[in-house]
Amino acid sequence: MIESTKKATPRRVPTVTNGANSPGSVTFRVVDDTGAQVGSTKTVAAGKSVELDTIPWNAGDYTLQGKVSKTGYYNITID
C-alpha cells in the first residue's frame, strides 16, 4: 500500500500521476484523519493522470492511499 499525508489547502483538487514506466495501474483513495473515505476511488493507468475529488480545506489532515495492480516500482507524483 502507498500512503502520503499532505495538508489540504483552500479548494484543493489534487492531481495524481502514475509514471509512464510503472508496471501497471494504481487505484487511489483519500481518507481523513478518522479513516473515512473522502470522495470517490480513482484508478490511474501507467503514464496517465487523474484529478481527485475536492478536499475540504479546513477539515484536518488527509492520507492518499494506493493499491497497485502488479508488483514493481511505481513513480507516483501528487500535485
N, C-alpha and C positions, 0 to 999 in steps of 0.2 A: 504494500500500500504506500502511496506517495502522499505526504502531508506538508502543507505550508501554511503558516499563520501570518496574516497581514492585517494591520489596522485598516478599517474601511474609511474612505474619505467621502465628502458630500457627493451624492449622486454617482457613486462608483459603479461602473459596469466593467468588470474585469474581462480582458481578452486572454484566453489561454491558447498557446500554440504548441503543437506536438511536432518536434523536429522531423525533417524530411528523411533522416537516416534511422528513425525509430523503427523497430521491427514490427510494430502493429499499432492498433488503436488504443486509446485510453478513455475510460469513462470517468467523468468527474462529477463531484457534487460538493456543495458548500454547506457546512454545518456551523451553527452558532455555538456560543460558549456553554450551552446546556445540552448540546449534541443533537438538537433538532435541525433537520434539513431545511435550508433556505433556498427557495427557487426549485427549478427542475434539474434533473440529471442530464448531462450533455456528453456525447461521445465524439471524440476528435480523431480522425484518421491521421496517419503519418503524413507530414507536410502540410497539414491544414490547421486553421484557427477557428475558434468559436467564441462568441460573446456569451458570458454567463448572465444570469438574470441580475437585475439591480440589487445591490446590497445596501440596506439602510445605513446611513452614515453615523447615526448616533446610538447604535444598539450593541456596542461592545466588540469583542474580537470574533473573527471568523476563521475557519480552517477549511482549506481546499483539500479534498481527499480524491485520490485517483486509483483506479484499478486497471491494470494493463491486460491486453488480450494475449500477449505472448511474453515469455521470459526474455530479458535482454536489457540493453542500455537505452534509456529514453532521454531525450533532451527536451525538457518542458520549460517554456517561458510564460510568465504572467506579467501582463502589462495593464 
